[in-house]
């Protein structure tokens, strides 16, 4: 079972039409931070696009279909870490993603 970094809710946005918060930039920052941390841990280059491809491949697997995006992200990170026998670092990589995403989560000017 995957454990996730604890989350503290600091803001709640009701952004129905996508004009209040730049979520794409926040997700991009999170993916970049996670890929950088994965690269350090596994000892080979992990790009944000590679991480996204692994995540996307998981979304269509029967066991993961319909599961939350956070579950897909964590499983992608765990699978990449498994290539270096470092699944124990999954929570650390998830935390790097969350911290970078949250830091980049800002309202449009």
C-alpha positions in Angstrom: 0.0 0.0 0.0 1.3 3.5 -0.9 1.5 6.1 1.8 1.3 9.7 0.8 2.9 12.8 2.3 0.6 14.4 4.7 -1.3 17.3 3.3 -2.3 20.5 5.0 -5.1 22.4 3.3 -4.2 26.1 3.2 -6.5 27.3 0.4 -9.7 26.2 -1.3 -10.4 27.6 -4.7 -13.6 27.3 -6.7 -12.1 28.0 -10.1 -15.0 26.9 -12.3 -13.7 28.4 -15.6 -9.9 28.1 -15.0 -9.3 31.9 -14.7 -8.2 32.2 -11.0 -5.3 29.8 -10.7 -2.6 28.7 -13.1 -2.8 24.9 -12.3 -0.7 23.9 -15.3 2.3 25.9 -14.1 1.9 24.4 -10.6 1.6 20.8 -12.0 4.7 21.5 -14.2 6.7 22.7 -11.2 5.7 19.7 -9.2 6.7 17.3 -12.1 10.0 19.1 -12.5 10.8 18.8 -8.8 9.8 15.1 -8.7 11.8 14.3 -11.8 14.9 16.0 -10.4 14.6 14.2 -7.1 14.0 10.9 -8.9 17.2 11.6 -11.0 19.2 12.1 -7.8 17.9 8.9 -6.2 18.0 6.4 -9.1 21.2 7.8 -10.6 20.0 8.3 -14.2 18.1 11.1 -15.9 14.4 11.1 -15.3 12.7 13.8 -17.3 9.3 15.3 -16.4 7.9 13.9 -19.7 9.2 10.4 -18.8 7.5 10.7 -15.4 4.3 11.8 -17.1 4.4 8.9 -19.6 4.8 6.4 -16.8 1.9 8.0 -15.0 -0.3 8.0 -18.1 0.4 4.4 -18.7 -0.8 3.5 -15.2 -4.1 5.3 -15.7 -5.3 2.7 -18.2 -4.4 -0.3 -16.1 -7.5 -2.1 -14.7 -6.2 -1.9 -11.1 -5.7 1.9 -11.4 -8.6 2.9 -13.7 -10.8 5.5 -11.9 -8.3 6.1 -9.1 -7.3 9.6 -8.1 -4.6 11.4 -9.9 -2.5 11.4 -6.8 -2.5 7.6 -6.7 -1.3 7.5 -10.4 1.5 10.0 -9.6 2.7 8.1 -6.5 2.6 4.8 -8.3 4.6 6.2 -11.3 7.2 7.5 -8.8 7.3 4.1 -7.0 7.8 2.2 -10.2 10.7 4.4 -11.3 12.2 4.1 -7.9 11.8 0.3 -8.1 14.3 0.3 -11.0 16.9 1.2 -8.4 15.4 -0.8 -5.5 14.5 2.4 -3.8 10.7 2.2 -3.4 11.3 3.3 0.2 11.8 6.9 -1.2 8.4 7.2 -2.7 7.0 9.4 0.1 10.1 11.7 -0.2 9.5 12.2 -4.0 5.8 12.7 -3.5 6.6 15.4 -0.9 9.0 17.1 -3.3 6.2 17.2 -5.9 3.7 18.6 -3.5 6.0 21.2 -2.1 7.0 22.5 -5.5 3.4 22.4 -6.8 2.1 24.3 -3.8 4.9 26.9 -4.0 4.0 27.5 -7.6 0.2 27.6 -7.0 -0.6 31.2 -7.4 -3.5 33.3 -8.6 -3.3 34.9 -12.1 -2.4 38.6 -12.1 
